[in-house]
Amino acid sequence: MLLLQFIGALFLFLITAGIVTRLRHPLPPLDPRAPSVYLTDTGDTPLGRGTASACTEHPGRSGVHMLANGREAFAARVLLARAAVRSLDIQYYIWQGDLSGTLMLEAMHEAADRGVRVRMLLDDNGIAGLDPVLAALDLHPNIEIRLFNQFVVRHPKLVGYLTDFPRLNRRMHNKSFTADNQATIIGGRNIGDEYFGARDEALFSDMDVLAIGPVVEDVSRDFDRYWSSLSAYPADRILPAGDLKALARQTSLVERDPAARVYMEAIRALPFIEQMVAGSLPFEWAAIRMISDDPAKGLGDIDKEKLLATALHEAIGRPEREVRLISGYFVPTRAGAEAFSGLAASGVDVSIFTNAFAATDVWIVHAGYAERRKALLRAGIRLFEMRGPEGNERPRRKLVGAGSGGSGSAKGHVLRSSGSILHAKTFTVDNHRLFIGSFNFDPRSIHLNTELGFVIESPRLAAAVSRAFETDIPMRAYEVALTDDGRLNWREQGPDGTVIHATEPGTSTFQRWGIRILSCLPIEWLL
């Protein structure tokens, strides 16, 4: 009885504190905001001239180059920033203040000093520790920063969830990097060391695409839609006052940090750099459809017809032969498990690759997936789980919110990073259509966060992903199977044959009980 009274009193206190905080720290006015739109007269820029001849040879199609290598993905962004002469439109969920994040901010500053107009739209949940530097950059006459679903109370941001949880629980998960409206990068990577091979531990296996051609303007148009949305607040109304002079006096990270010098030397040595500079980078030309959520989803004000999940279903159609899904955060829910099982029952060959517990960085997401494993396996679906690091030491990731080598061409492996955490979001249908983007197969991506991605009509790229399920993935993953008496086994392929684990690899008894308890909680809609 006393425990219930204590919980009730604590709950009442939190509600009261939240109301008081919200009254003392109301949202600032949204308007007036300086209007701006993407620049269309960029055909005479170096990027425009460099892509024109290739695009002319493939009318109506866009060119894509797969970026499976984290360091190549970083290099591609830096090269686009340096090549831009008119505009950079940048949209990200997480931007960290680590080595790669700082180098990217310096690239934005250098571009602005050259006269490039830089617009940065950042989710306010993913910029921990960057308030001072972002405030300073926002003072630059050529840089404008807006924050999506901003927190009024800056420290600790957790206070905001007490006062405005329904809004702040919705985040902008989109990722795009567009230069001069001529080239763009979209996919699963945020800005941070673990995405770009800039540190030795807990790297992410991820996937981006560099695109040129008609789809770039679709991304630019979508950026404008988010930039002018009711959730995009000018940074100067949220962040503390900045000091651009202090930022200008600061020497570059490469000059003052030996680790940054070593990293940039490794980047400059990539063959990818030479290919991109020489214009010899191979592109796959295909019909590409960009799909995204309406930014009104960030406020919960959206019809089902305007969701990315709805557009994705329409663009992909009903699979007839094969589905191959790669998702680091896979929470199918009961409805999703039934949908996948229905596909398998109709004769569609379904395989899914996600993180094992030893590889995941979010326990609770794994719990949401684990409770659906048996149902999926009974339906005949193959499940692969990314192995964790050697010794079963679980990866750690610096989280800022709720919730590597090889070629990027289709001839290379799809996910060749040596990272221990799967972060890619891609799937193929019938060896013909390929989706790459920010969309995880979980309730949060479907109902809460905004997302962005490409549907690519390319049998060659789709086949590359499909082949990985027969070659690379089994060597890097456990294949989960059901025994005759209905228990789970994990099969590990190695140089000495197959090892079968009767309990979930990399887990202790305490952790297995924890996963079981979390699976029973009514929180699946938050995952």
Secondary structure, DSSP 8 states (H G I E B T S, - for coil): -HHHHHHHHHHHHHHHHHHHHHHHS-----------------TTSHHHHHHHHHHHTSTT-EEEEEE-SHHHHHHHHHHHHHH-SSEEEEEES-B-SSHHHHHHHHHHHHHHHTT-EEEEEEEGGG-TT-HHHHHHHHTSTTEEEEEES--SS-SSTHHHHHHHHHHHT--B---EEEETTTEEEEES--BSGGGTT-SSSS-EE--EEEEESHHHHHHHHHHHHHHTSTTEEEGGGTS----HHHHHHS--HHHH-HHHHHHHHHHHT-HHHHHHHHT----EEEEEEEEE--GGGGGT---GGGSHHHHHHHHH---SSEEEEEESS---HHHHHHHHHHHHHTT-EEEEEEE-TTT-S-HHHHHHHHTTHHHHHHTT-EEEEE--SGGG--------S-------STTS-SS----SEE--EEEEETTTEEEEES--SSHIIIIISB-EEEEEE-HHHHHHHHHHTTTHHHHHEEEEEE-TTS-EEEEEEETTEEEEESS-TT--HHHHHHHHHHHHSS-GGG-
